[in-house]
Every structure is written in structure tokens, then in C-alpha cells.
Amino acid sequence: MVFTNFVMRLSAITFQQINELNNRRISAQKSYKILVFGDVDVGKTSLVTRYVENRFSTIDTNPTNTMVKSSRFVDTLVDSNIEIIVCDCPSCDTIDFDEYQNADAALFLYDMTRIETLKSTERWNEMVDMNIFPNVCVKLLVGTKRDDLDNRKVFLEMARSHATKLDMFLHETSAKHGVEIENVFKAVCRRIRQRESTEVKTKRILKEKSRNFG
């Protein structure tokens, strides 16, 4: 009986959370779709879980074979109740990019203890540019496992140079300790908002020009 009550109580919490999520989604002013790419074991799932659920799991997870979506709702200085849809993308070359279209931003993760994962971010970036339309304008290079500095192989200047080469902003994070995770997504939201403002201004200018010539 105790076990049954526990299951019922757990189910009730789950249904309540689902209802709250659906209600917030209905009332959301807008949504931002953020893709997360990187090699196997760079910590994509850990980063997403830390941001969405504010927790870190020490249990090893199997490599991501399909895209996994998670949502979190945030308020900014400009907008309230924005749905942040974070897509944990599979670490393989055979990706069906159909469901990746119309993304607002992409994070390219590398493991600070494995230099080859930094080099791989260039390949991931090329795949995004070739397969996702319209082109993703907001991109960040994100180092993971900042808590394991004793085994660090990718040093800051090396990462900065690579970020400059790819025309990306750089952040170094630790999902284990929650370091810099919030700032990564705040930076993403801020740059998406800046892009939106620029697009609105551009459309207004073009509309005024067409009116003048008309």
C-alpha cells in the first residue's frame, strides 16, 4: 500500500507539472529554439539538464541517438514568459535535419580535457551551415568540464583563437557545479533579441523606402 501511494503521489506531481508546462506554453509570448551540438561525452545532456532542471546526474547516460527537446520558461528585461526550447542533438553524422529547421541559435560544445572535441566543432558548424535554413545567426562555442582543470588540454587562448576563427562567442562552463550555464543561455537570448530588433528596423527602413519610391 505504501508503494501504491508513492506511485500515485509521484504521478500526481508529474501530471501537475505537465499541466503547468502546457499552460505556460499556451500563454508564452514567444519561443526560442536552441540546438546543442558536440561529440560523444562532451556533456551536452549534462548542460541541458543543468539549465532546464538545475540538477547534475552522476549516472552515465547512453550517447544521444535522437534529438531530445527540453523546455524552460524565462523572463527577460524586454519580454516575459519566453519558452526556451533546448534541443540535445545526436553525436553522429547521419542526422535528419528536417526537425532542426528554423532554429534561433546553436551551441557547439567541446570537452576542455579533450582537444579533438574542440577541432570537431568546426565540422559541426559546417553541418549546421549546410543543412539548416534559414541560417542560424546566433552561435556560441561552449567549453565543458571546467571543474576538471587538472586534466585540462584546451587552454583559454587556444579556445579564444578557435572561437574567433568560427566567428563565435566563447563560454567555459561546468554542468557539475552549475558554473556559467545560466550566462550561456542569457547571452543566447540577448543576441537573439538583438537580431530580432535589427530585423524589425531593417523591415521598417525597407517599407519606408518602398513607400517613398511608390
N, C-alpha and C positions, 0 to 999 in steps of 0.2 A: 504493500500500500504506500509506503514511503517513496518507493521508486516511481510509482504511478503519479503521485502528487508532484514529484520533482519534474517529471516529463511534462505534466500539464502546466506547471508554473513556467517552465522553460519555453513551452510552446506559446503561452500567453504573451510572454515578453517578446518573442520573435514576431508574433502577429502584430503586436502593438508597434514595434519598430518598423515593420513593413508598412503599416497604415500611416505612421508619421512620415516615413520617407515618401510615400505616394502623395500625401497632402502637400508636402513641401515641393515636390516635383511639379504638381499642378499649379502652385502659386509662384513658382520660380520666375523671375524676370527674364533670365537668360541662362544659357548653359555654355560652358567651355569644354571642349573635348581635347584632352592632352594624352598623347601617345608616349609610352615609355619603352625604349629600345636598349639592347645591350646583349653581350654574350652570356652564355650559361654561367650561373653562380656569381654574377656581378652584384646581385642584391636588388633586382627590380621588384620582386614581390615584397621584400622586406621594406623597401622605401614606400611602396604603395600602401602597405598595411600600416606602417607608422603614421603616414599622413591621414589616411581615411579613418583608422580605428585607434590611433595613438597607442599602439602596442607593438612589441617585438617578440617574435617567436623563436625559441632556440631549437625547435624541431626542424630537421632538414626537410625541405619540400622537393618534390619532383620537378624537373625542368618544365617550364610553361610550354605546352604544345598548341594551345589555342589562346586567342585573345581573351583576357578576363577583365570585365569592366567593374569598376567600383565608383561610388558616388559620395561626395561630401558637399554640404551646402555651407556657403560662406557669405559674409557681409563685407563690403569694401567701403571706402570713403565715398564712392560715387554711386554704387548700386548695392541693393540688399537682396538676400536670398538668391545667390547665384549657384547653380548646380555645377560642380566641378566633376566632370566625368573622366576618371583616370583609367587608361587602357594599358594593362600589363601585357605587352606583346611577346609572342613566342620567339625563342632564340634560335631560329632556323632560317635558312634561305628560301624555303618553299612556303611563302606567306601569301594567302589570298587577301589582296589589298582592297577588295570591294568595300568591306566594312570599315576601312581606315580613312575613307574619303571625307572631305570637309572637316579635317582636324584643324584645331586652332593653334596647337603647339606640339612640340616634340622634345622629349628629354633623351639624351644619349648618355647612358651610364657606362662607366669604366670602374674596375676594381683597382684601387690605389696600390694594391700589393701585387698586381699582375700587369706588366707593361703591355703585353699583347692585346689586352682588352681596350687599352687606350687607342691603339692603332686600328682596332676593329670599328671604332666609332665613325671613322671616315667612310667605311663600307656601308654602315647602317645609314649614314646621312645620304649617300649616293642612292641607296634603295628608296629612301623616302622621296627624294627629289624626282626620281624616275617614275614612281608609281602612285603618288598621292597628289590629287588635284582638288581645288586649286593648291598651289604650292604652300607648304607650311612656312609662315613668315617668322614665327617665334620659335627659336631653338636654343636650348641650353645644354652645355656639356657638364655632366654631374659626376664627380668622383665619389665613390662609396668606400665604406670601411675606414673612415678617418680615425676610428678608435684603435686601429691596429698599426700605429705609426712605427713600431719596432720592425715591422716587415714591409714597410713602405718601399715601393720600387718606382712609382711615378711621383716625382717631386714637383713642387709648385711651379717652378719656372718652365719645366717641360710641359706641364698641363696648360699653362697660360699660352705658350707658344702654339700648342695644338689648337686651343680654342680660337686664337687669332687666325690661324690658318683656315679653320672651318667657319669663321665669322660668327662665333657663338660667345655667349657669356658663360663664365665658369663658376661653379659652386662645388665645394668639398663637403661631404656630408657623412653622418653616422646614423644609420637607422637604429642601431643598437641603443644609442644614448639620445636619440632624437635631435642631434646637432644639425642645424641649418636646414632641416626638412621643410619647416614652415616657410622659411625665407625663399626657398626654391619656388614654391608654388605662389607665394605672394609676388615674386618677381615675374613669374609667368603671367599672372592675372594683370599685373600693372602694364606689361608690354602688350598684351592682347588689347587692353583698353586703349593704350596709346595708338595702336594700329587702327582700331575702330574709329577713334577720333580723327585720325588722318584721313581715313577713307570717307568719313562724313564731310570733312572740309573739302576734299577733292571733288566729291559729287556736287557739293554746293557751288563750287567755282565753275565746274563744267556746265551746270544748269544755268548759271548767270551768263556765261559766255554764249551759250546757245540762244538764250533769250535776247541778248544784245544783237547777235547776228541775225536773229529771226525778224 
